[in-house]
Amino acid sequence: MRFVAWMRRGLAPLALAASFSSGCAPAPPEPVIVTPALPDWSAADQRETQGELEACLDCDATEAAILDYVGLRDRIRAVEQPGSPD
């Protein structure tokens, strides 16, 4: 009988909203972070790359791209290490 009275007063949507906002919703799941695999660069590969960059006279764009790549690798490593600040 009370429900019918609410319906007449237009309070049914309010009653439904109150029941849905009671805090019974489950907690959201922990996010899953997927990072790409990083290839290992040997010391010899790094020396060879450094020598090629030093021999290049006009390689500003290449140097910028490598610095960007280094930054991305550092950020991926930071995500892969639990508890590390990013």
ROGUDO-75165 format. One line per field, with one value per residue (C-alpha): residue number from 1; x, y, z; residue in three letters. Coordinates in steps of 0.001 Angstrom, whole numbers. Layout:
N
pake = NUM, ...
c1 = X, ...
c2 = Y, ...
c3 = Z, ...
markol = ala, ...
This chain:
86
pake = 1, 2, 3, 4, 5, 6, 7, 8, 9, 10, 11, 12, 13, 14, 15, 16, 17, 18, 19, 20, 21, 22, 23, 24, 25, 26, 27, 28, 29, 30, 31, 32, 33, 34, 35, 36, 37, 38, 39, 40, 41, 42, 43, 44, 45, 46, 47, 48, 49, 50, 51, 52, 53, 54, 55, 56, 57, 58, 59, 60, 61, 62, 63, 64, 65, 66, 67, 68, 69, 70, 71, 72, 73, 74, 75, 76, 77, 78, 79, 80, 81, 82, 83, 84, 85, 86
c1 = 0, 2845, 4472, 1246, 1246, 4842, 3882, 1064, 3398, 6110, 8564, 9281, 12367, 13722, 13270, 15032, 17914, 18352, 18503, 21113, 23394, 23666, 27333, 26961, 28846, 31961, 35352, 36821, 39497, 43154, 44373, 46520, 49495, 51002, 54444, 56341, 59336, 62600, 65406, 68768, 71595, 75057, 77941, 79376, 76096, 76042, 79653, 78935, 75874, 77790, 80586, 78111, 76438, 79772, 80808, 77604, 77965, 74297, 72267, 70140, 66923, 68550, 69901, 66459, 64846, 67372, 66878, 63122, 63667, 65874, 63161, 60529, 62724, 63269, 59515, 58811, 61431, 59898, 56465, 57904, 59557, 56913, 56772, 58941, 57865, 57191
c2 = 0, 2395, 1699, 2746, 5972, 6682, 6055, 8567, 11175, 10465, 9305, 5877, 7106, 8635, 5366, 3439, 5915, 5619, 1834, 1889, 4361, 2391, 1613, -2065, -1835, -4012, -2340, -1816, -4352, -3432, -2084, -4367, -2615, -4300, -3204, -4241, -6504, -4581, -6048, -6272, -4270, -5708, -3438, -4018, -2930, 195, 1063, 543, 2787, 5434, 5355, 5742, 8704, 10388, 9945, 11526, 15263, 16237, 13769, 16003, 14163, 10778, 11925, 13260, 9952, 7969, 10209, 9705, 5938, 6017, 7910, 5373, 2477, 4175, 4660, 1004, -171, 2041, 453, -3062, -2535, -2832, 71, 2335, 5953, 6910
c3 = 0, 800, -2567, -4302, -2302, -3411, -7003, -6729, -5311, -7885, -5235, -6743, -8681, -5496, -3606, -6360, -6467, -2701, -2892, -5691, -3944, -722, -1186, -2001, -5276, -5477, -5508, -8962, -9936, -9803, -13144, -15267, -16821, -19849, -20970, -24088, -23748, -23883, -25938, -24232, -25775, -25257, -24337, -27819, -29457, -27316, -28200, -31902, -31763, -29844, -32444, -35307, -33610, -32886, -36537, -37804, -38428, -38819, -36775, -34553, -35442, -34816, -31465, -30480, -31447, -29412, -26371, -26695, -26917, -23811, -21932, -22956, -21838, -18468, -17998, -18880, -16395, -13699, -14264, -14204, -10812, -8068, -5668, -7793, -8294, -11892
markol = met, arg, phe, val, ala, trp, met, arg, arg, gly, leu, ala, pro, leu, ala, leu, ala, ala, ser, phe, ser, ser, gly, cys, ala, pro, ala, pro, pro, glu, pro, val, ile, val, thr, pro, ala, leu, pro, asp, trp, ser, ala, ala, asp, gln, arg, glu, thr, gln, gly, glu, leu, glu, ala, cys, leu, asp, cys, asp, ala, thr, glu, ala, ala, ile, leu, asp, tyr, val, gly, leu, arg, asp, arg, ile, arg, ala, val, glu, gln, pro, gly, ser, pro, asp
